[in-house]
Amino acid sequence: MVLKSNDPCWCGSGEKYKRCHKPIEKLLSPGVVSPMRSVPPLIARPPYAETGNPPPIREGAVKSSDVIERMRGACSIAAEILREAGALVAPGITTDEIDIAVHEATISRNAYPSPLNYRGYPKSVCTSVNEVICHGIPDDRALENGDILNIDVTAYIDGVHGDTNATFLVGDVDAGSRRLVEVTRECLELAIEAVMPGRPLSDIGRAIEGHATPNGFSVIRTFVGHGIGEQFHGEPSVLHYYEPRLVMPMEPGMVFTIEPMIAIGDHREKIWSDGWTAVTQDGLRTAQFEHTILVTESGSEVLTR
């Protein structure tokens, strides 16, 4: 739903939208994107690094003990890099500067930044500001006081990927946006609690939607969690909304991401002309958190803590 001037503001202040956030909201526009950064030749690369074209999905949803152990290392590195990137978030820094930091932090650990040239993506990290749902391309726009920023880090090392993201507050952020970020974080934690062998994958989406909707938010439906391992994206697909037909049971050894994207307004999106940046159609903010999850015999292990 697109807010009209006399509608109550989305932030929960009780004021009309026209007297609250409408005068200060500015929709994002693409900035200047710097050239793709290089990776030292001795660092092992995923199959798509040179061509931009990932191979067909052949990897099974259940991973071997060897793959799982290697993923623990990749996921630990991704989590470290995300924490370092998050510490840089402040008014005035550009998302391109964050990309530089993530790129250097990744290659310094002898890892490859998985997003780089994946299907032609030009950067080493995704940075999604305010109404950008996901896949925001770092550019020369400086972060402003009151923004929210999602940083999505994936590292490839020892032949496997580790994937994680979080949303950070930039300076003094309004109460409505802070609540969005907190509820989104809670959605991820509730989804992790729903991971249990034998339960259907739909229980994950049920947990997320069952928390987001009563809090007045909507769940983005187009973008989903995914299997991950030796391939960046694979089976199974993990929906963040409840779909009762998704009856595939979770099995020990499955590894997948859970990465709910929660919106203040409508869940529908549009894509910028860059072919990557997904933004809400109504221009209202979204937040996202992500972990890579291993299904165990008794529940789950979060590999990217």
C-alpha positions in Angstrom: 0.0 0.0 0.0 1.3 3.5 -0.9 0.9 5.9 1.9 -1.2 9.1 1.2 -0.4 12.4 2.8 -3.2 12.2 5.4 -2.6 8.5 6.3 -1.0 7.8 9.7 2.8 7.8 9.4 4.4 4.4 9.1 6.7 5.1 12.0 3.9 4.8 14.6 4.2 8.4 15.8 0.4 9.0 15.5 1.1 12.0 13.2 -0.1 12.2 9.6 2.4 11.1 7.1 2.6 14.6 5.5 3.6 16.1 8.9 6.0 13.4 9.9 8.3 11.5 7.6 7.0 12.6 4.2 8.9 15.9 4.2 12.3 14.3 5.1 12.1 11.1 3.1 14.2 11.0 0.0 14.2 8.0 -2.3 17.6 6.7 -3.3 19.0 7.0 -6.7 22.0 5.2 -8.3 25.4 6.7 -7.5 28.8 6.2 -9.3 30.1 2.7 -9.2 33.9 2.3 -9.2 35.6 -0.4 -11.3 35.5 -4.1 -10.2 38.4 -4.9 -7.9 41.0 -7.5 -8.5 41.8 -10.6 -6.5 45.4 -11.9 -6.1 46.1 -14.8 -8.5 47.0 -17.2 -5.7 43.6 -17.1 -4.1 41.3 -19.9 -5.2 38.3 -18.8 -7.1 34.8 -20.2 -7.5 33.9 -21.5 -11.0 32.1 -18.4 -12.1 34.9 -15.9 -11.1 36.2 -15.4 -14.6 33.1 -15.9 -16.8 30.4 -14.6 -14.4 28.3 -17.8 -15.1 27.8 -20.2 -12.3 27.5 -23.9 -13.3 24.2 -25.7 -13.1 23.1 -26.8 -9.7 24.3 -30.3 -9.1 25.0 -30.2 -5.3 22.6 -32.1 -3.1 20.9 -30.4 -0.1 22.5 -32.7 2.4 26.2 -32.1 2.8 29.0 -34.6 3.6 30.9 -34.2 6.9 33.9 -32.9 4.9 31.9 -30.1 3.3 30.3 -29.2 6.6 33.7 -28.9 8.3 35.0 -26.7 5.5 31.9 -24.6 5.7 32.5 -23.9 9.4 35.7 -22.2 8.4 34.1 -20.2 5.5 31.2 -19.2 7.7 33.4 -18.1 10.5 35.4 -15.9 8.1 32.2 -14.3 6.7 31.0 -13.6 10.2 34.3 -11.9 11.2 34.2 -9.7 8.0 30.6 -8.7 8.6 31.5 -7.6 12.2 34.4 -5.6 10.8 32.3 -4.0 8.1 29.5 -3.1 10.6 32.0 -1.3 12.8 32.6 1.1 9.9 29.0 2.2 9.6 28.6 5.9 10.3 27.3 9.0 8.7 29.6 10.2 5.9 31.1 6.8 4.9 30.3 5.6 1.4 29.1 2.1 0.6 32.0 1.9 -1.9 34.4 2.4 1.1 32.6 -0.4 2.8 33.1 -2.5 -0.3 36.9 -1.7 -0.2 37.1 -2.8 3.4 35.2 -6.1 2.8 37.2 -6.8 -0.3 40.5 -6.3 1.5 39.4 -8.2 4.7 38.3 -11.1 2.5 41.5 -11.5 0.4 43.7 -10.9 3.5 42.2 -14.2 4.8 43.0 -15.9 1.5 39.3 -16.1 0.6 37.4 -14.9 -2.4 34.5 -12.5 -2.0 31.7 -14.7 -3.4 29.5 -11.9 -4.9 32.3 -10.6 -7.1 31.3 -11.3 -10.8 28.6 -13.7 -9.7 26.3 -13.4 -12.8 28.2 -10.2 -13.4 27.7 -8.5 -10.1 30.4 -5.8 -10.0 31.3 -5.7 -6.3 32.5 -7.8 -3.3 29.6 -7.1 -1.0 25.9 -6.1 -1.2 25.0 -2.9 0.6 21.3 -2.1 0.8 20.2 1.2 2.2 16.7 2.1 3.4 14.1 1.1 0.8 16.6 -1.2 -1.0 15.5 -4.8 -0.2 18.6 -6.6 -1.3 21.5 -6.7 -3.9 22.3 -3.0 -3.5 25.5 -2.2 -5.4 28.1 -0.2 -3.4 28.7 3.3 -4.9 29.8 6.8 -4.0 26.7 7.8 -2.0 27.7 8.8 1.6 25.5 7.3 4.3 23.4 9.9 6.1 22.3 10.2 9.7 19.1 8.2 10.1 19.7 5.7 7.3 19.6 1.9 7.9 22.1 -0.2 6.0 22.2 -4.0 5.3 25.6 -5.5 4.6 25.6 -8.9 3.0 28.9 -10.8 3.1 29.8 -14.1 1.5 33.3 -15.6 1.6 34.6 -18.5 -0.6 37.5 -20.6 0.8 38.5 -24.2 0.8 36.0 -24.8 -2.0 32.9 -23.7 -0.1 30.9 -20.5 0.6 29.8 -18.9 3.9 27.0 -16.4 3.8 25.6 -13.9 6.4 24.2 -10.4 6.6 22.9 -7.8 9.1 21.2 -4.4 9.1 22.9 -1.6 10.9 21.7 1.8 12.2 23.4 4.9 10.8 23.6 7.5 13.5 20.3 8.6 15.1 17.6 6.5 13.6 13.8 7.1 14.1 11.8 4.8 16.3 9.9 3.2 13.5 13.0 2.1 11.7 14.6 0.8 14.9 11.5 -1.3 15.5 11.6 -2.6 12.0 15.2 -3.7 12.4 14.5 -5.3 15.8 11.5 -7.2 14.6 13.4 -8.5 11.6 16.2 -9.7 13.9 13.6 -11.5 16.0 12.1 -13.1 12.8 15.4 -14.7 12.0 15.9 -16.0 15.6 12.4 -17.5 15.6 13.0 -19.1 12.2 16.2 -20.7 13.5 14.2 -22.1 16.5 11.9 -23.7 13.9 14.7 -25.7 12.3 14.4 -29.3 13.4 14.9 -32.6 11.5 11.6 -34.0 10.3 9.7 -30.8 10.3 8.7 -29.3 6.9 10.6 -26.3 5.5 7.4 -24.4 5.6 7.7 -24.1 9.4 10.5 -21.6 8.8 8.2 -19.3 6.8 5.4 -19.8 9.3 7.6 -18.6 12.1 8.8 -15.5 10.2 5.4 -14.5 8.9 3.8 -15.3 12.3 5.9 -12.7 13.9 6.2 -10.0 11.2 2.5 -9.7 10.4 1.2 -9.2 13.9 3.8 -6.5 14.3 2.4 -4.6 11.3 5.1 -5.5 8.8 5.1 -7.5 5.6 7.4 -10.3 4.4 9.2 -9.9 1.0 8.2 -12.9 -1.0 10.3 -12.8 -4.2 13.7 -13.4 -2.6 14.3 -16.5 -0.5 16.9 -18.4 1.5 18.9 -21.1 -0.4 21.0 -24.1 0.0 24.7 -23.3 0.1 28.0 -25.3 0.1 30.4 -25.9 -2.7 27.9 -23.9 -4.8 26.8 -20.3 -3.8 23.1 -21.0 -4.4 21.5 -24.4 -4.5 18.7 -26.6 -3.0 16.6 -26.2 -1.0 14.8 -22.9 -1.5 13.7 -21.5 1.9 10.6 -19.3 1.8 10.3 -16.6 4.4 6.5 -16.7 4.3 4.2 -19.6 5.1 3.5 -21.9 2.1 1.8 -25.1 3.3 2.7 -26.9 0.0 6.4 -26.7 1.0 6.3 -30.1 2.7 10.0 -31.1 2.1 11.3 -32.3 5.5 14.4 -30.9 7.0 17.2 -33.5 7.2 20.4 -33.7 9.3 23.3 -32.4 7.1 21.2 -29.9 5.2 22.9 -26.5 5.0 20.9 -23.4 3.9 20.5 -19.7 4.6 17.6 -18.1 6.3 17.5 -14.4 5.4 14.1 -12.8 6.0 13.5 -9.4 4.4 10.8 -7.5 6.3 9.1 -4.3 5.0 7.3 -1.5 6.7 4.8 -1.3 3.8 3.9 -3.5 0.9 6.0 -6.5 0.0 6.2 -5.9 -3.7 9.4 -4.8 -5.3 10.9 -3.3 -8.5 14.4 -3.6 -9.9 16.6 -0.7 -10.9 18.0 -0.5 -14.4 21.3 -1.9 -13.1 19.5 -5.3 -13.0 20.4 -5.9 -9.4 19.1 -3.3 -6.9 15.7 -4.4 -5.6 13.6 -1.7 -3.9 10.2 -1.6 -2.4 7.5 -0.3 -4.9 6.1 2.1 -2.2 9.5 3.4 -1.2 9.2 2.4 2.4 12.1 0.8 4.3 13.0 -2.8 4.7 15.5 -4.7 6.9 17.2 -8.1 6.7 19.3 -10.5 8.7 20.8 -13.7 7.6 22.6 -16.8 8.9 23.9 -20.0 7.3 22.3 -22.9 9.2 23.2 -26.6 9.5 20.4 -29.0 10.4 21.7 -31.3 13.1 20.2 -34.5 14.6 18.6 -32.5 17.4 18.0 -29.1 15.9 20.4 -26.7 14.2 23.8 -25.2 14.3 24.3 -21.5 13.3 27.5 -21.6 11.3 27.8 -17.8 11.0 27.5 -16.7 14.6 
